[in-house]
Amino acid sequence: MFEIFKTNVKKTAHATALIVVLRHYLPFAEISFDLDDCDSVLRIKGGKFCPLTIIQILADLGFECHILA
């Protein structure tokens, strides 16, 4: 599975911390942020996961996250 999300993450430190949290839920997935992109995209590749769970995890941590169509 591969999904791209639009986020409001702007700082590298936040992205790094979020990757650590997401890897707890998706240990075998490739997870990365592109903070240079205007949408501060989050890319997740590998395994099965529910995109709504990713959105909720980021929301619980105070960040916005939406699936890019």
C-alpha positions in Angstrom: 0.0 0.0 0.0 1.2 3.5 -0.8 -0.5 6.7 0.4 0.4 10.4 0.3 -1.0 12.9 2.9 -1.1 16.7 3.0 -0.1 17.9 6.5 0.6 21.1 8.3 3.9 19.9 9.7 6.6 22.6 9.1 9.5 21.8 11.4 12.0 19.0 10.8 12.0 18.2 14.6 8.2 17.6 14.4 8.5 15.4 11.3 11.2 13.4 13.0 9.2 12.9 16.1 6.1 11.9 14.1 8.1 9.4 12.1 9.1 7.7 15.4 5.5 7.5 16.5 4.3 6.2 13.2 7.0 3.6 13.0 5.6 2.2 16.3 2.3 1.5 14.4 3.9 0.6 11.1 7.4 -0.9 11.8 8.0 -2.2 8.3 6.7 0.8 6.3 8.8 3.4 4.6 7.7 6.7 6.1 9.0 10.2 5.1 8.0 13.8 5.1 8.8 16.3 2.3 8.7 19.6 4.1 10.0 21.5 1.1 6.7 20.7 -0.7 4.0 23.3 -0.3 1.7 20.6 1.1 4.3 19.3 3.6 3.6 15.8 2.4 3.8 12.6 4.4 4.5 9.5 2.3 3.9 6.0 3.7 4.7 2.9 1.7 4.5 -0.7 2.6 2.2 -3.2 4.4 -1.5 -2.7 5.0 -2.7 0.3 7.1 -5.8 2.4 7.4 -5.3 6.0 6.2 -7.9 7.2 8.7 -5.7 5.8 11.5 -2.8 7.9 10.3 -5.0 11.0 10.1 -6.2 10.3 13.7 -2.7 9.8 15.1 -1.5 13.1 13.7 -4.7 14.8 14.9 -4.2 13.4 18.4 -0.7 15.0 18.3 -2.1 18.4 17.2 -1.4 18.2 13.4 -3.7 18.3 10.4 -3.5 15.5 7.9 -5.5 14.8 4.8 -5.2 12.2 2.0 -4.0 13.8 -1.2 -6.3 12.8 -4.1 
